Amino acid sequence: MPEARAVLAEQFDTLEQQHESSWLGLWTFLATEVLFFGGLFLAYIVYRHLYPHDFALASHHTNLLLGTLNTAVLLTSSLTMALAVQAAQRSQTRSLARFLAITLALGFAFLVIKGLEYREHFADLLVPGPHFALVSHPKAQLFFWLYFVMTGLHAVHVTVGIGVIAVLWRLSRKLRFGADYYTPVEMGGLYWHFVDIVWVFLYPLLYLINRQL
């Protein structure tokens, strides 16, 4: 574990002050992200209210199995990320690296599964455009526009999260974190949990509209 002065940025007096500033900065960033996704959720709610039948029909063309599997993958990754933060707080360096690696693997698994689902949509001509398959239900294109935008942006956030966790994993292998300094792991965990929460809202909105289970 490096000495406190080695991880304390020069603009801060103490590690506690640095930690509080990191929390404030990240929560401010996440607030802007909530506003960003909030606009998309509002658009979805408005159009679903205007065209409930077409949205329900379009939802039935999403892959419920893959969507449910990805939900399980992300929820599990939230658990392993929380365990990673806990390991960092307890200076359990091996456990920290292990849980970060598992979270990374789950993040990659999510993207692979999403890619398979996208490929299926392209094959079924469910991409909005002149060759859209559901021509008898033109408003279904609005659903898939929102589907691709919302899930695509979410996938971008997952990719960013994977990059952050990969850096944390590498630093953990160099024993950079411990009970005295774990702020980057905690901040990375908070971002990852936000990404997971967004999906928890996307899953029922995009996959479970009037779905007969």
KOLKOL-882674 format. One line per field, with one value per residue: residue in one letter; x, y, z of N, C-alpha, C, O in turn; residue number from 1. Coordinates in Angstrom, 1 decimal. Layout:
res = [A, ...]
n_px = [X, ...]
n_py = [Y, ...]
n_pz = [Z, ...]
ca_px = [X, ...]
ca_py = [Y, ...]
ca_pz = [Z, ...]
c_px = [X, ...]
c_py = [Y, ...]
c_pz = [Z, ...]
o_px = [X, ...]
o_py = [Y, ...]
o_pz = [Z, ...]
n = [NUM, ...]
This chain:
res = [M, P, E, A, R, A, V, L, A, E, Q, F, D, T, L, E, Q, Q, H, E, S, S, W, L, G, L, W, T, F, L, A, T, E, V, L, F, F, G, G, L, F, L, A, Y, I, V, Y, R, H, L, Y, P, H, D, F, A, L, A, S, H, H, T, N, L, L, L, G, T, L, N, T, A, V, L, L, T, S, S, L, T, M, A, L, A, V, Q, A, A, Q, R, S, Q, T, R, S, L, A, R, F, L, A, I, T, L, A, L, G, F, A, F, L, V, I, K, G, L, E, Y, R, E, H, F, A, D, L, L, V, P, G, P, H, F, A, L, V, S, H, P, K, A, Q, L, F, F, W, L, Y, F, V, M, T, G, L, H, A, V, H, V, T, V, G, I, G, V, I, A, V, L, W, R, L, S, R, K, L, R, F, G, A, D, Y, Y, T, P, V, E, M, G, G, L, Y, W, H, F, V, D, I, V, W, V, F, L, Y, P, L, L, Y, L, I, N, R, Q, L]
n_px = [0.8, 0.7, 2.2, 0.3, 0.8, 1.6, -0.6, -2.2, -3.6, -2.1, -3.8, -5.4, -5.8, -6.1, -6.7, -9.3, -10.6, -10.1, -11.4, -14.1, -14.4, -14.2, -16.5, -18.5, -18.0, -18.4, -21.1, -22.3, -21.7, -23.2, -25.7, -26.1, -26.1, -28.5, -30.4, -29.9, -30.6, -33.1, -34.5, -34.8, -36.3, -38.6, -39.5, -40.0, -42.1, -44.1, -44.6, -45.3, -47.7, -49.2, -49.2, -50.0, -50.7, -49.0, -46.5, -46.6, -46.8, -44.4, -42.6, -42.9, -41.3, -38.8, -36.0, -36.9, -35.6, -32.8, -32.7, -33.5, -31.5, -29.3, -30.0, -29.8, -27.0, -26.0, -27.0, -25.6, -23.1, -23.1, -23.2, -20.6, -19.0, -19.6, -18.6, -16.0, -15.4, -15.8, -13.7, -11.5, -11.7, -11.1, -8.5, -8.0, -6.3, -6.0, -8.6, -9.9, -8.7, -9.7, -12.5, -12.9, -12.0, -13.9, -16.1, -15.4, -15.4, -18.2, -19.2, -18.2, -19.5, -22.1, -22.1, -21.5, -23.8, -25.7, -24.8, -25.4, -28.1, -28.7, -27.8, -29.7, -31.9, -31.2, -31.2, -33.8, -35.0, -35.7, -34.7, -35.2, -36.2, -36.2, -36.7, -38.1, -39.5, -42.1, -44.3, -47.0, -47.5, -46.6, -45.9, -44.5, -41.9, -41.0, -40.8, -38.6, -36.6, -36.2, -35.5, -33.0, -31.5, -31.6, -30.6, -28.3, -26.8, -26.7, -25.0, -22.7, -22.0, -21.6, -19.3, -17.5, -17.5, -16.3, -13.8, -12.9, -13.0, -11.1, -8.7, -8.7, -8.4, -5.9, -4.3, -4.9, -3.6, -1.1, -1.0, -2.2, -4.3, -6.1, -7.1, -6.6, -6.7, -9.0, -10.6, -10.8, -11.7, -14.2, -15.5, -15.5, -17.1, -19.6, -20.2, -20.6, -22.7, -24.7, -24.9, -26.0, -28.4, -29.8, -30.2, -32.0, -34.3, -34.6, -35.1, -37.8, -39.3, -38.7, -38.9, -41.0, -43.6, -47.0, -46.4, -47.0, -46.2]
n_py = [-1.2, 2.2, 5.1, 7.7, 10.3, 9.7, 9.2, 11.3, 14.1, 17.2, 19.4, 19.0, 18.8, 16.6, 13.0, 12.5, 14.8, 14.7, 12.4, 13.2, 15.2, 13.7, 12.2, 14.2, 15.2, 13.0, 12.3, 14.7, 14.4, 12.0, 13.0, 14.6, 12.6, 11.2, 13.2, 13.1, 10.5, 10.6, 12.3, 10.6, 8.5, 9.9, 10.6, 8.0, 7.3, 9.1, 8.5, 5.8, 6.0, 7.3, 5.5, 2.8, 0.1, -0.5, -0.2, -2.3, -4.5, -4.3, -4.7, -7.4, -8.5, -8.3, -10.0, -11.9, -13.8, -13.3, -10.7, -11.1, -12.7, -11.0, -9.1, -10.6, -11.0, -8.4, -7.7, -9.5, -8.7, -6.3, -7.2, -8.4, -6.2, -4.7, -6.3, -6.1, -3.5, -3.7, -5.5, -3.9, -1.9, -3.5, -4.1, -6.4, -7.6, -9.7, -10.7, -8.4, -8.0, -10.3, -10.1, -7.8, -8.7, -10.7, -9.0, -7.6, -9.7, -10.3, -7.9, -7.8, -10.1, -9.2, -7.3, -9.0, -10.6, -8.7, -7.9, -10.2, -10.1, -7.7, -8.5, -10.4, -8.7, -7.2, -9.2, -9.9, -7.7, -5.5, -3.1, 0.4, 2.0, 2.1, -0.6, -1.7, -4.3, -4.5, -3.2, -2.8, -1.7, 1.1, 2.8, 1.3, 1.5, 3.8, 2.7, 1.0, 2.8, 4.2, 2.0, 1.2, 3.5, 3.9, 1.5, 1.3, 3.6, 2.9, 0.6, 1.9, 3.2, 1.0, 0.0, 2.1, 1.8, -0.8, -0.2, 1.5, -0.3, -2.1, -0.6, -0.2, -2.8, -3.4, -1.6, -2.6, -5.0, -4.0, -3.4, -1.0, -0.2, -0.1, -0.3, 2.3, 3.8, 3.8, 5.1, 5.4, 2.8, 2.8, 4.9, 3.9, 1.7, 3.0, 4.3, 2.0, 0.7, 2.6, 2.3, -0.3, 0.2, 1.8, -0.1, -1.8, -0.3, -0.1, -2.7, -3.7, -1.8, -2.1, -4.8, -6.1, -5.3, -5.7, -8.4, -11.8, -14.1]
n_pz = [0.0, -1.0, 0.5, 2.1, 1.1, -1.4, -2.9, -2.6, -4.1, -5.1, -4.8, -2.6, 1.0, 2.7, 2.6, 3.2, 2.4, -0.3, -1.0, -0.4, -2.3, -4.7, -4.5, -4.6, -7.2, -8.8, -8.3, -9.2, -11.9, -12.5, -12.0, -14.3, -16.2, -15.5, -16.2, -18.9, -19.8, -18.8, -20.5, -22.7, -21.6, -21.1, -23.6, -24.6, -22.8, -23.6, -26.3, -26.1, -24.7, -26.7, -28.8, -28.0, -28.9, -31.1, -29.9, -28.1, -29.8, -31.2, -29.1, -28.6, -30.5, -29.5, -28.0, -25.5, -23.9, -24.2, -23.3, -20.6, -19.7, -20.0, -18.1, -15.7, -15.9, -15.6, -13.0, -11.5, -11.9, -10.6, -7.9, -7.7, -8.2, -5.9, -4.0, -4.7, -4.0, -1.2, -0.6, -1.2, 0.7, 2.9, 2.5, 1.1, -1.2, -3.1, -3.3, -4.2, -6.8, -8.0, -7.9, -9.4, -11.9, -12.4, -12.6, -14.9, -16.8, -16.8, -17.7, -20.4, -21.3, -21.2, -23.4, -25.5, -25.6, -26.1, -28.6, -30.1, -30.0, -31.4, -33.9, -34.5, -34.8, -37.0, -38.9, -39.0, -40.1, -38.5, -38.1, -38.0, -41.0, -44.7, -45.2, -43.2, -41.3, -40.1, -41.7, -41.7, -39.3, -38.8, -36.7, -35.0, -35.7, -34.3, -31.7, -32.1, -32.9, -30.5, -29.0, -30.1, -29.8, -27.0, -25.9, -27.2, -26.4, -23.7, -23.9, -24.7, -22.4, -20.8, -22.0, -21.4, -18.7, -18.5, -19.4, -17.3, -15.1, -16.0, -15.8, -13.0, -12.2, -13.2, -11.6, -9.1, -9.2, -8.9, -6.3, -5.4, -3.9, -0.8, 2.7, 3.5, 1.2, -1.2, -2.9, -5.9, -6.6, -5.3, -6.6, -9.2, -8.8, -8.1, -10.5, -12.1, -10.8, -11.4, -14.2, -14.2, -13.0, -14.8, -16.8, -15.5, -15.6, -18.3, -19.1, -18.3, -19.7, -22.4, -23.0, -21.7, -22.3, -22.1, -22.2, -22.7, -20.4]
ca_px = [0.0, 1.6, 2.0, -0.8, 1.3, 1.8, -1.9, -3.0, -3.3, -1.6, -4.8, -6.1, -5.0, -6.2, -7.3, -10.7, -11.1, -10.0, -12.5, -15.4, -14.5, -14.5, -17.9, -19.3, -17.8, -19.1, -22.6, -22.7, -21.7, -24.3, -26.9, -26.3, -26.5, -29.9, -31.1, -29.7, -31.4, -34.5, -35.2, -35.2, -37.4, -39.8, -39.9, -40.6, -43.4, -45.1, -45.0, -46.0, -49.1, -49.9, -49.3, -49.8, -50.8, -47.8, -45.4, -46.7, -46.5, -42.9, -41.9, -43.0, -40.2, -37.5, -35.7, -37.0, -34.6, -31.5, -32.9, -33.5, -30.1, -28.4, -30.4, -29.1, -25.6, -25.6, -27.2, -24.5, -21.9, -23.3, -22.8, -19.2, -18.4, -19.8, -17.7, -14.6, -15.2, -15.6, -12.4, -10.5, -11.8, -10.5, -7.1, -7.9, -5.9, -6.3, -10.1, -10.2, -8.4, -10.5, -13.9, -12.8, -11.8, -15.2, -17.0, -15.0, -15.9, -19.6, -19.4, -17.9, -20.6, -23.3, -21.9, -21.6, -25.2, -26.4, -24.4, -26.2, -29.5, -28.7, -27.6, -31.0, -32.8, -30.8, -31.6, -35.3, -35.3, -36.4, -34.0, -36.0, -35.7, -37.1, -37.0, -38.6, -40.4, -43.5, -44.8, -48.4, -47.6, -45.5, -45.4, -43.5, -40.5, -40.7, -40.3, -37.2, -35.7, -35.9, -34.8, -31.6, -30.8, -31.4, -29.7, -26.9, -26.2, -26.4, -23.9, -21.5, -21.7, -21.0, -18.0, -16.7, -17.3, -15.3, -12.4, -12.6, -12.7, -9.8, -7.7, -8.7, -7.9, -4.4, -3.8, -5.0, -2.5, 0.1, -1.3, -2.3, -5.5, -6.1, -8.0, -6.3, -7.0, -9.8, -11.5, -11.0, -12.5, -15.5, -16.1, -15.8, -18.3, -20.7, -20.6, -21.1, -24.1, -25.6, -25.1, -26.9, -29.8, -30.4, -30.7, -33.1, -35.4, -34.8, -35.6, -39.3, -39.9, -38.5, -39.1, -42.2, -44.9, -48.1, -45.9, -47.6, -45.1]
ca_py = [0.0, 3.4, 6.1, 8.7, 11.4, 9.3, 9.1, 12.6, 15.1, 18.4, 20.4, 18.6, 18.8, 15.3, 12.0, 12.6, 15.9, 14.2, 11.5, 13.9, 15.9, 12.7, 11.8, 15.3, 15.3, 11.9, 12.5, 15.7, 13.8, 11.1, 13.8, 15.0, 11.4, 11.0, 14.1, 12.7, 9.3, 11.0, 12.8, 9.4, 7.8, 10.7, 10.4, 6.7, 7.3, 9.9, 7.7, 4.6, 6.5, 7.7, 4.3, 1.6, -1.2, -0.7, -0.4, -3.6, -5.4, -4.2, -5.3, -8.8, -8.9, -8.3, -11.4, -11.9, -14.7, -12.6, -9.6, -11.5, -13.2, -9.8, -8.5, -11.4, -10.8, -7.1, -7.7, -10.3, -7.8, -5.3, -7.8, -8.6, -4.9, -4.3, -7.2, -5.6, -2.3, -4.2, -6.1, -2.8, -1.3, -4.4, -4.4, -7.8, -7.3, -10.8, -10.7, -7.2, -8.2, -11.4, -9.6, -6.9, -9.6, -11.3, -7.9, -7.3, -10.8, -10.1, -6.7, -8.3, -11.0, -8.4, -6.8, -10.1, -11.0, -7.6, -8.0, -11.3, -9.6, -6.8, -9.3, -11.0, -7.7, -6.9, -10.3, -9.9, -6.4, -4.7, -1.8, 1.4, 2.4, 1.8, -2.0, -2.2, -5.5, -4.3, -2.1, -2.6, -1.0, 2.1, 3.4, 0.3, 2.1, 4.6, 1.8, 0.5, 3.9, 4.4, 0.8, 1.2, 4.6, 3.7, 0.3, 1.6, 4.5, 2.1, -0.2, 2.8, 3.4, -0.3, -0.1, 3.0, 1.1, -1.9, 0.5, 2.0, -1.4, -2.7, 0.2, -0.5, -4.2, -3.4, -1.0, -3.5, -6.0, -3.3, -3.1, 0.5, 0.1, -0.7, 0.3, 3.8, 4.5, 2.9, 6.0, 5.1, 1.6, 3.2, 5.7, 3.0, 0.9, 3.8, 4.4, 0.7, 0.5, 3.5, 1.6, -1.4, 0.7, 2.2, -1.3, -2.3, 0.4, -0.4, -4.1, -3.9, -0.9, -2.6, -6.3, -6.7, -4.6, -6.7, -9.7, -13.0, -15.0]
ca_pz = [0.0, -1.0, 1.5, 1.8, 0.3, -2.8, -3.6, -2.3, -5.1, -4.5, -4.5, -1.4, 2.2, 3.3, 1.8, 3.4, 1.5, -1.7, -1.1, -0.5, -3.6, -5.7, -4.4, -5.2, -8.6, -9.5, -8.2, -10.2, -13.3, -12.6, -12.1, -15.7, -16.9, -15.2, -17.1, -20.3, -20.0, -18.4, -21.7, -23.5, -20.9, -21.2, -25.0, -24.6, -22.1, -24.4, -27.5, -25.7, -24.4, -27.9, -29.7, -27.1, -29.6, -31.9, -29.1, -27.5, -30.9, -31.4, -27.9, -28.7, -31.4, -28.8, -27.5, -24.0, -23.3, -24.2, -22.4, -19.2, -19.4, -19.8, -16.8, -14.7, -16.0, -15.0, -11.6, -10.8, -11.9, -9.5, -6.7, -7.7, -8.0, -4.5, -3.2, -4.9, -3.1, 0.2, -0.5, -1.2, 2.1, 3.9, 2.1, 0.6, -2.5, -4.0, -3.6, -5.0, -8.2, -8.5, -8.1, -10.5, -13.1, -12.7, -13.1, -16.3, -17.6, -16.9, -18.6, -21.8, -21.6, -21.6, -24.7, -26.5, -25.7, -26.8, -30.0, -30.7, -30.1, -32.5, -35.2, -34.8, -35.2, -38.4, -39.8, -39.1, -40.7, -37.5, -38.0, -38.7, -42.3, -45.8, -45.3, -41.9, -41.5, -39.6, -42.5, -41.4, -38.1, -39.0, -35.4, -34.4, -35.9, -33.2, -30.7, -32.4, -32.9, -29.1, -28.5, -30.5, -29.2, -25.6, -25.6, -27.8, -25.4, -22.5, -24.3, -24.7, -21.0, -20.3, -22.5, -20.6, -17.4, -18.6, -19.4, -16.0, -14.3, -16.4, -15.2, -11.6, -12.0, -13.3, -10.5, -8.0, -9.3, -8.4, -4.8, -5.3, -3.1, 0.5, 3.6, 3.6, -0.1, -2.1, -3.6, -7.3, -6.7, -4.9, -7.6, -10.3, -8.4, -8.1, -11.9, -12.6, -10.3, -12.2, -15.5, -14.0, -12.6, -16.1, -17.5, -14.7, -16.1, -19.7, -19.3, -18.4, -20.7, -23.8, -23.2, -21.0, -22.6, -22.3, -22.6, -22.1, -19.9]
c_px = [0.9, 1.2, 0.9, -0.4, 1.5, 0.5, -2.7, -2.6, -2.9, -2.6, -5.6, -5.2, -5.0, -6.8, -8.8, -11.3, -11.1, -11.1, -13.9, -15.5, -14.8, -15.9, -18.8, -19.2, -18.5, -20.6, -23.1, -22.7, -22.9, -25.6, -27.2, -26.6, -28.0, -30.7, -31.0, -30.6, -32.9, -35.2, -35.6, -36.3, -38.7, -40.4, -40.6, -42.0, -44.5, -45.6, -45.7, -47.5, -49.8, -50.1, -49.1, -49.8, -49.5, -46.6, -45.4, -46.3, -45.0, -42.1, -41.9, -41.9, -38.8, -37.3, -35.8, -36.0, -33.3, -31.6, -32.9, -32.1, -29.2, -28.8, -29.7, -27.6, -25.2, -25.9, -26.1, -23.3, -21.9, -22.8, -21.3, -18.5, -18.5, -18.8, -16.2, -14.4, -15.0, -14.2, -11.3, -10.5, -11.2, -9.0, -6.9, -7.6, -6.2, -7.8, -10.5, -9.9, -9.3, -11.9, -13.9, -12.7, -13.2, -16.2, -16.7, -15.5, -17.4, -20.0, -19.2, -19.1, -21.9, -23.2, -22.0, -23.1, -26.0, -26.1, -25.2, -27.6, -29.6, -28.6, -29.0, -32.0, -32.5, -31.3, -33.1, -35.8, -36.2, -35.6, -34.8, -35.3, -36.7, -37.5, -37.5, -39.6, -41.9, -44.2, -46.3, -48.6, -46.4, -45.0, -44.5, -42.1, -40.1, -40.1, -38.8, -36.2, -35.3, -35.2, -33.3, -30.8, -30.5, -30.5, -28.3, -26.2, -25.8, -25.1, -22.6, -21.1, -21.1, -19.6, -17.0, -16.5, -16.3, -13.9, -12.0, -12.2, -11.4, -8.6, -7.6, -8.1, -6.4, -3.7, -3.9, -4.0, -1.1, 0.0, -1.4, -3.5, -5.5, -7.1, -7.8, -6.6, -7.7, -10.8, -11.8, -11.9, -14.0, -16.2, -16.4, -17.0, -19.6, -21.2, -21.2, -22.5, -25.1, -25.9, -26.1, -28.3, -30.5, -31.0, -31.9, -34.4, -35.7, -35.4, -37.1, -39.9, -39.8, -38.9, -40.4, -43.5, -46.0, -47.6, -46.6, -46.5, -45.7]
c_py = [1.2, 4.3, 7.1, 9.8, 11.0, 9.2, 10.4, 13.6, 16.4, 19.4, 20.1, 18.5, 17.4, 14.3, 12.1, 13.7, 15.5, 13.3, 12.2, 14.7, 14.9, 12.3, 12.9, 15.4, 14.2, 11.9, 13.6, 15.2, 12.8, 11.8, 14.2, 13.8, 11.0, 11.9, 13.6, 11.5, 9.7, 11.5, 11.6, 8.7, 8.6, 10.6, 9.0, 6.7, 8.0, 9.0, 6.4, 4.9, 6.7, 6.5, 3.0, 0.2, -1.4, -0.9, -1.8, -4.7, -5.4, -4.8, -6.8, -9.3, -8.7, -9.7, -11.4, -12.7, -14.0, -11.4, -10.0, -12.0, -12.0, -9.1, -9.3, -11.2, -9.5, -7.1, -8.5, -9.4, -6.7, -5.9, -8.0, -7.3, -4.4, -5.1, -6.7, -4.3, -2.7, -4.8, -5.0, -2.1, -2.2, -4.7, -5.9, -7.8, -8.4, -10.8, -9.5, -7.5, -9.3, -10.9, -8.6, -7.7, -10.2, -10.2, -7.6, -8.4, -10.6, -8.9, -7.1, -9.3, -10.3, -7.8, -7.8, -10.5, -9.9, -7.6, -9.1, -10.8, -8.6, -7.5, -9.9, -9.9, -7.3, -8.0, -10.3, -8.6, -5.6, -3.5, -0.7, 1.9, 2.0, 0.3, -2.6, -3.2, -5.2, -3.1, -1.8, -1.9, 0.0, 2.7, 2.5, 0.8, 3.0, 3.8, 1.4, 1.6, 4.1, 3.2, 0.9, 2.3, 4.4, 2.6, 0.6, 2.5, 3.8, 1.2, 0.6, 3.0, 2.1, -0.4, 0.8, 2.4, 0.0, -1.3, 0.9, 0.8, -2.1, -2.0, -0.1, -1.9, -4.2, -2.7, -1.8, -4.6, -5.4, -2.9, -1.6, 0.8, -0.6, 0.1, 1.9, 4.5, 3.5, 3.8, 5.6, 3.8, 2.0, 4.0, 4.8, 2.2, 1.7, 4.0, 3.1, 0.4, 1.4, 2.9, 0.5, -0.9, 1.2, 1.0, -1.9, -1.6, 0.1, -1.8, -4.2, -3.0, -1.5, -4.0, -6.8, -6.0, -5.6, -8.0, -10.8, -14.0, -16.4]
c_pz = [0.0, 0.1, 1.1, 0.9, -1.2, -3.6, -3.4, -3.4, -4.4, -4.1, -3.2, -0.2, 2.8, 2.3, 2.0, 2.5, 0.1, -2.0, -1.3, -1.8, -4.8, -5.7, -5.0, -6.7, -9.4, -9.4, -9.1, -11.6, -13.5, -12.7, -13.6, -16.5, -16.7, -16.1, -18.5, -20.6, -19.7, -19.6, -22.6, -22.9, -21.1, -22.6, -25.2, -24.0, -23.0, -25.6, -27.2, -25.4, -25.7, -28.8, -28.9, -27.9, -30.4, -31.1, -28.4, -28.6, -31.1, -30.3, -28.0, -29.7, -30.8, -28.2, -26.0, -23.3, -23.1, -23.3, -20.9, -18.8, -19.2, -18.4, -15.6, -14.7, -15.3, -13.5, -10.9, -10.8, -10.9, -8.2, -6.7, -7.6, -6.6, -3.6, -3.5, -4.1, -1.7, 0.4, -0.4, 0.2, 3.2, 3.6, 1.6, -0.9, -3.5, -4.3, -4.4, -6.5, -8.8, -8.8, -9.3, -11.9, -13.4, -13.2, -14.6, -17.2, -17.9, -17.8, -20.1, -22.2, -22.0, -23.0, -25.8, -26.7, -26.4, -28.3, -30.8, -30.9, -31.3, -33.8, -35.5, -35.3, -36.7, -39.3, -40.0, -39.6, -39.7, -37.2, -38.7, -40.0, -43.4, -45.9, -44.0, -42.1, -41.2, -40.4, -42.2, -40.1, -38.0, -37.7, -34.6, -34.6, -34.8, -32.0, -30.9, -32.5, -31.4, -28.6, -28.9, -29.9, -27.7, -25.2, -26.1, -26.9, -24.1, -22.8, -24.3, -23.2, -20.3, -20.8, -21.8, -19.3, -17.4, -18.7, -18.1, -15.1, -14.7, -15.8, -13.7, -11.3, -12.2, -12.2, -9.2, -8.0, -8.8, -6.9, -4.6, -4.3, -1.8, 1.4, 3.7, 2.3, -1.1, -2.9, -5.0, -7.4, -6.3, -5.9, -8.8, -10.0, -8.5, -9.6, -12.4, -12.1, -11.1, -13.5, -15.3, -13.7, -13.9, -16.8, -16.8, -15.1, -17.5, -20.0, -19.3, -19.4, -22.1, -24.0, -22.6, -21.2, -22.9, -22.8, -21.9, -21.7, -19.7]
o_px = [1.7, 0.1, 0.7, -1.1, 1.5, 0.5, -3.8, -1.4, -3.4, -2.4, -6.4, -4.0, -4.0, -7.5, -9.6, -12.4, -12.0, -11.7, -14.7, -16.6, -15.5, -16.6, -19.7, -20.2, -19.1, -21.3, -24.2, -23.7, -23.5, -26.6, -28.3, -27.4, -28.6, -31.8, -32.0, -31.4, -33.8, -36.4, -36.7, -37.2, -39.8, -41.6, -41.6, -42.9, -45.6, -46.8, -46.5, -48.4, -51.0, -51.2, -48.2, -49.0, -49.0, -45.7, -44.4, -45.7, -44.4, -41.1, -40.9, -41.7, -37.8, -38.2, -34.8, -35.5, -32.7, -30.6, -32.3, -31.7, -28.4, -27.9, -29.2, -27.0, -24.2, -25.1, -25.7, -22.5, -20.9, -22.2, -20.7, -17.4, -17.6, -18.3, -15.4, -13.3, -14.1, -13.6, -10.3, -9.5, -10.7, -8.4, -5.9, -8.5, -6.6, -8.2, -11.3, -10.8, -9.7, -12.5, -14.9, -13.3, -13.6, -17.0, -17.6, -16.1, -17.9, -20.9, -20.0, -19.5, -22.6, -24.2, -22.6, -23.5, -26.9, -26.9, -25.6, -28.2, -30.6, -29.3, -29.3, -32.7, -33.4, -31.8, -33.6, -37.1, -37.2, -35.8, -35.1, -34.1, -37.7, -38.5, -37.4, -40.6, -42.8, -44.5, -46.7, -49.7, -45.4, -43.8, -43.9, -41.2, -38.9, -39.2, -38.0, -35.0, -34.1, -34.2, -32.5, -29.7, -29.4, -29.6, -27.4, -25.0, -24.7, -24.3, -21.5, -19.9, -20.2, -18.7, -15.9, -15.3, -15.5, -13.0, -10.8, -11.2, -10.7, -7.7, -6.5, -7.4, -5.6, -2.7, -3.0, -3.5, -0.2, 0.9, -0.9, -3.6, -4.9, -7.8, -8.8, -6.8, -7.1, -11.7, -13.0, -12.8, -14.9, -17.4, -17.5, -17.8, -20.6, -22.4, -22.2, -23.3, -26.2, -27.1, -27.0, -29.3, -31.7, -32.1, -32.8, -35.5, -36.8, -36.3, -37.6, -40.9, -40.7, -39.1, -40.9, -44.4, -45.9, -48.3, -46.7, -46.0, -44.9]
o_py = [1.4, 4.2, 7.3, 10.2, 11.9, 9.3, 10.5, 14.0, 16.7, 20.3, 20.9, 18.3, 17.0, 14.7, 11.8, 13.5, 15.8, 13.3, 11.8, 14.7, 15.3, 12.2, 12.7, 15.6, 14.4, 11.7, 13.5, 15.5, 12.9, 11.3, 14.2, 13.9, 10.6, 11.5, 13.7, 11.5, 9.1, 11.3, 11.7, 8.2, 8.0, 10.5, 8.9, 6.1, 7.5, 8.9, 5.9, 4.1, 6.4, 6.4, 2.3, -0.7, -2.5, -1.7, -2.5, -5.6, -6.5, -5.5, -7.4, -10.6, -9.0, -10.4, -10.9, -12.3, -14.0, -11.1, -9.3, -11.8, -12.0, -8.5, -8.7, -11.1, -9.4, -6.5, -8.1, -9.5, -6.3, -5.2, -7.7, -7.2, -3.8, -4.5, -6.7, -4.2, -2.1, -4.5, -5.1, -1.8, -1.6, -5.6, -6.4, -7.9, -8.1, -11.0, -9.7, -7.2, -9.2, -11.2, -8.5, -7.3, -10.3, -10.5, -7.4, -8.1, -10.9, -9.0, -6.7, -9.2, -10.7, -7.9, -7.6, -10.6, -10.2, -7.3, -8.9, -11.2, -8.6, -7.1, -9.9, -10.2, -7.1, -7.7, -10.7, -8.4, -5.0, -2.8, -0.9, 2.1, 1.5, 0.0, -3.8, -3.1, -5.7, -2.1, -0.7, -1.5, -0.2, 3.1, 2.9, 0.5, 3.1, 4.2, 1.5, 1.4, 4.2, 3.3, 0.6, 2.2, 4.6, 2.7, 0.1, 2.3, 4.0, 1.1, 0.1, 3.0, 2.2, -0.8, 0.5, 2.4, -0.2, -1.9, 0.7, 0.9, -2.6, -2.6, -0.3, -2.0, -4.8, -3.2, -1.8, -5.0, -6.1, -2.1, -1.1, 2.0, -1.7, 1.0, 2.6, 5.7, 2.6, 3.3, 5.6, 3.8, 1.5, 3.8, 5.0, 1.9, 1.2, 4.0, 3.1, -0.1, 1.0, 2.8, 0.3, -1.5, 1.0, 1.1, -2.4, -2.1, 0.0, -1.9, -4.7, -3.4, -1.3, -4.4, -7.9, -6.1, -6.2, -8.7, -10.8, -14.7, -17.3]
o_pz = [0.9, 0.7, -0.1, 0.0, -2.1, -4.8, -4.0, -3.5, -3.3, -3.2, -2.8, -0.3, 3.4, 1.4, 1.0, 1.9, -0.7, -3.1, -2.1, -2.4, -5.7, -6.7, -5.7, -7.4, -10.4, -10.4, -9.6, -12.3, -14.5, -13.3, -14.0, -17.5, -17.6, -16.6, -19.2, -21.6, -20.3, -19.8, -23.2, -23.6, -21.3, -22.8, -25.8, -24.6, -23.1, -25.8, -27.9, -25.6, -25.8, -29.5, -29.2, -27.5, -30.3, -31.4, -28.3, -28.3, -31.3, -30.5, -27.6, -29.8, -31.4, -28.0, -25.3, -22.2, -22.0, -22.5, -20.1, -17.7, -18.2, -17.8, -14.7, -13.6, -14.5, -12.7, -9.8, -9.9, -10.4, -7.3, -5.6, -7.0, -6.0, -2.7, -2.6, -3.5, -1.0, 1.4, 0.3, 0.7, 4.2, 4.2, 1.8, -1.7, -4.7, -5.5, -5.3, -7.3, -9.9, -9.8, -10.0, -12.8, -14.6, -14.1, -15.4, -18.3, -19.0, -18.6, -20.9, -23.3, -22.9, -23.7, -26.9, -27.8, -27.2, -29.1, -31.9, -31.9, -32.0, -34.8, -36.7, -36.2, -37.5, -40.4, -41.1, -39.7, -40.1, -36.1, -39.9, -40.1, -43.1, -46.5, -43.7, -42.9, -41.9, -39.7, -42.3, -39.7, -37.4, -37.6, -33.6, -33.8, -34.5, -31.3, -30.0, -32.3, -31.1, -27.7, -28.0, -29.5, -27.2, -24.4, -25.5, -26.6, -23.5, -21.9, -23.9, -22.9, -19.5, -20.0, -21.5, -18.7, -16.5, -18.1, -17.7, -14.3, -13.8, -15.4, -13.2, -10.4, -11.4, -11.7, -8.4, -6.9, -8.4, -6.4, -3.6, -3.9, -1.8, 0.9, 4.0, 2.3, -1.6, -3.5, -5.4, -8.3, -7.0, -6.2, -9.5, -10.9, -8.9, -9.9, -13.2, -12.8, -11.3, -14.0, -16.2, -14.2, -14.0, -17.3, -17.4, -15.1, -18.0, -20.9, -20.3, -20.1, -22.9, -25.2, -23.0, -20.4, -24.0, -23.5, -20.7, -22.6, -19.3]
n = [1, 2, 3, 4, 5, 6, 7, 8, 9, 10, 11, 12, 13, 14, 15, 16, 17, 18, 19, 20, 21, 22, 23, 24, 25, 26, 27, 28, 29, 30, 31, 32, 33, 34, 35, 36, 37, 38, 39, 40, 41, 42, 43, 44, 45, 46, 47, 48, 49, 50, 51, 52, 53, 54, 55, 56, 57, 58, 59, 60, 61, 62, 63, 64, 65, 66, 67, 68, 69, 70, 71, 72, 73, 74, 75, 76, 77, 78, 79, 80, 81, 82, 83, 84, 85, 86, 87, 88, 89, 90, 91, 92, 93, 94, 95, 96, 97, 98, 99, 100, 101, 102, 103, 104, 105, 106, 107, 108, 109, 110, 111, 112, 113, 114, 115, 116, 117, 118, 119, 120, 121, 122, 123, 124, 125, 126, 127, 128, 129, 130, 131, 132, 133, 134, 135, 136, 137, 138, 139, 140, 141, 142, 143, 144, 145, 146, 147, 148, 149, 150, 151, 152, 153, 154, 155, 156, 157, 158, 159, 160, 161, 162, 163, 164, 165, 166, 167, 168, 169, 170, 171, 172, 173, 174, 175, 176, 177, 178, 179, 180, 181, 182, 183, 184, 185, 186, 187, 188, 189, 190, 191, 192, 193, 194, 195, 196, 197, 198, 199, 200, 201, 202, 203, 204, 205, 206, 207, 208, 209, 210, 211, 212, 213]
